[in-house]
């Protein structure tokens, strides 16, 4: 969580200020919306891990944290990642075998809940990197555009 969140924040830092609300063809999510959505999901996963029963009832795609500006979205994402990592670190071992009720009706084993946030952050980090390439940013910061060197064999 911490490594992927760092990559997301590094990618987000390179979005030009005038493009933080930009969407290709006016569709999809803007960089600010990607950060707010991922932050909201991080907090929802943290609540699940901590055993809180009440989660947002909206579809997963609509979960988001409030962020009135790009800077606020960056800060909210960073704080949510720290909250999620702490929830994971402090989960008692006896809860690993429990199941959680997901907001969309499925029941997931805690081991799946623990692994899902990494995939979710990586998915949206990839989208953010793609938006950067659409904005003309081709700088190789990690061994290849948008991905750490270790992902390229």
C-alpha positions as CSV (number, residue, x, y, z in Angstrom):
1,X,0.0,0.0,0.0
2,X,2.7,2.4,0.9
3,X,4.9,1.7,-2.1
4,X,1.9,2.0,-4.5
5,X,0.6,5.1,-2.8
6,X,4.1,6.7,-3.2
7,X,4.0,5.9,-6.9
8,X,0.5,7.4,-7.2
9,X,1.6,10.6,-5.4
10,X,4.7,10.9,-7.6
11,X,2.7,10.6,-10.7
12,X,0.1,13.0,-9.4
13,X,2.8,15.6,-8.7
14,X,3.6,15.8,-12.4
15,X,0.1,16.7,-13.6
16,X,0.2,20.4,-14.7
17,X,-1.9,22.6,-12.4
18,X,-4.1,23.7,-15.3
19,X,-4.9,20.0,-16.2
20,X,-5.9,18.6,-12.8
21,X,-9.6,18.6,-13.8
22,X,-9.0,17.6,-17.4
23,X,-10.6,14.5,-18.9
24,X,-9.9,13.1,-22.4
25,X,-12.9,13.9,-24.6
26,X,-14.6,15.1,-21.4
27,X,-15.1,11.5,-20.3
28,X,-13.8,9.3,-17.5
29,X,-12.1,10.7,-14.4
30,X,-9.8,13.7,-14.1
31,X,-6.6,13.4,-12.1
32,X,-8.4,15.1,-9.1
33,X,-11.3,12.7,-9.4
34,X,-8.9,9.6,-9.6
35,X,-7.2,10.8,-6.3
36,X,-10.6,11.4,-4.6
37,X,-12.0,8.1,-5.6
38,X,-9.0,6.1,-4.6
39,X,-8.8,7.9,-1.3
40,X,-12.5,7.2,-0.6
41,X,-11.9,3.5,-1.5
42,X,-8.9,3.4,0.8
43,X,-11.0,4.7,3.7
44,X,-13.8,2.2,2.9
45,X,-11.3,-0.7,2.9
46,X,-9.8,0.5,6.2
47,X,-13.3,0.6,7.7
48,X,-13.9,-3.0,6.5
49,X,-10.6,-4.2,7.9
50,X,-11.3,-2.4,11.2
51,X,-14.6,-4.3,11.4
52,X,-16.9,-1.3,11.0
53,X,-20.3,-2.6,9.8
54,X,-21.5,0.6,8.1
55,X,-20.1,1.3,4.7
56,X,-21.2,3.6,1.9
57,X,-24.2,2.0,0.1
58,X,-23.3,3.6,-3.2
59,X,-21.8,1.5,-6.0
60,X,-18.0,1.1,-5.7
61,X,-17.4,3.3,-8.7
62,X,-19.1,6.2,-7.0
63,X,-17.2,6.0,-3.7
64,X,-15.0,9.1,-3.2
65,X,-13.5,11.4,-0.6
66,X,-14.4,15.0,-0.6
67,X,-11.7,17.1,-2.3
68,X,-12.5,20.7,-3.3
69,X,-9.0,21.2,-4.9
70,X,-6.2,19.1,-6.3
71,X,-4.0,19.9,-3.3
72,X,-6.8,18.7,-1.0
73,X,-7.2,15.5,-3.2
74,X,-3.4,14.8,-2.9
75,X,-3.5,15.3,0.9
76,X,-6.7,13.2,1.3
77,X,-5.2,10.4,-0.8
78,X,-2.0,10.5,1.3
79,X,-3.9,10.4,4.6
80,X,-6.2,7.6,3.4
81,X,-3.2,5.5,2.3
82,X,-1.7,5.9,5.8
83,X,-5.0,5.0,7.4
84,X,-5.3,1.9,5.3
85,X,-1.8,0.8,5.9
86,X,-2.3,1.2,9.7
87,X,-5.5,-0.7,9.6
88,X,-3.7,-3.6,7.8
89,X,-0.8,-3.5,10.2
90,X,-3.0,-3.7,13.3
91,X,-5.4,-6.4,12.1
92,X,-5.4,-9.2,14.7
93,X,-4.4,-12.5,13.2
94,X,-7.6,-14.2,14.3
95,X,-9.6,-11.9,12.0
96,X,-7.7,-13.2,8.9
97,X,-10.3,-16.1,8.5
98,X,-13.4,-13.9,8.9
99,X,-15.7,-12.8,6.1
100,X,-16.8,-9.2,5.4
101,X,-20.1,-8.1,3.9
102,X,-19.3,-5.9,0.9
103,X,-21.5,-2.9,0.1
104,X,-22.6,-4.5,-3.2
105,X,-23.8,-7.6,-1.5
106,X,-21.0,-10.1,-1.8
107,X,-19.2,-11.7,1.2
108,X,-15.4,-11.6,0.9
109,X,-12.8,-13.4,3.1
110,X,-10.6,-11.0,4.9
111,X,-7.6,-12.2,2.9
112,X,-9.3,-10.9,-0.2
113,X,-10.2,-7.6,1.5
114,X,-6.5,-7.2,2.4
115,X,-5.2,-7.8,-1.1
116,X,-7.9,-5.8,-3.0
117,X,-6.6,-2.3,-2.2
118,X,-3.2,-2.9,-3.8
119,X,-4.8,-3.9,-7.1
120,X,-7.2,-0.9,-6.8
121,X,-4.5,1.7,-6.2
122,X,-2.3,0.2,-9.0
123,X,-5.3,0.3,-11.4
124,X,-5.9,4.0,-10.8
125,X,-2.1,4.8,-10.7
126,X,-2.0,3.3,-14.2
127,X,-4.9,5.5,-15.3
128,X,-3.1,8.6,-13.9
129,X,0.1,7.6,-15.8
130,X,-1.9,7.2,-19.0
131,X,-3.4,10.7,-18.5
132,X,0.1,12.0,-18.2
133,X,1.1,10.5,-21.6
134,X,-2.0,12.0,-23.2
135,X,-0.8,15.3,-21.8
136,X,2.5,14.8,-23.5
137,X,4.6,13.7,-20.5
138,X,6.9,11.0,-21.8
139,X,9.7,11.4,-19.2
140,X,11.0,8.1,-18.0
141,X,11.0,8.4,-14.2
142,X,10.9,4.7,-13.2
143,X,12.7,2.7,-15.9
144,X,9.8,3.1,-18.4
145,X,7.0,5.6,-18.7
146,X,4.7,5.3,-15.8
147,X,5.9,2.0,-14.3
148,X,8.7,1.1,-11.9
149,X,11.6,-0.8,-13.4
150,X,10.8,-4.0,-11.4
151,X,7.6,-4.4,-13.4
152,X,9.6,-4.9,-16.6
153,X,11.3,-8.1,-16.0
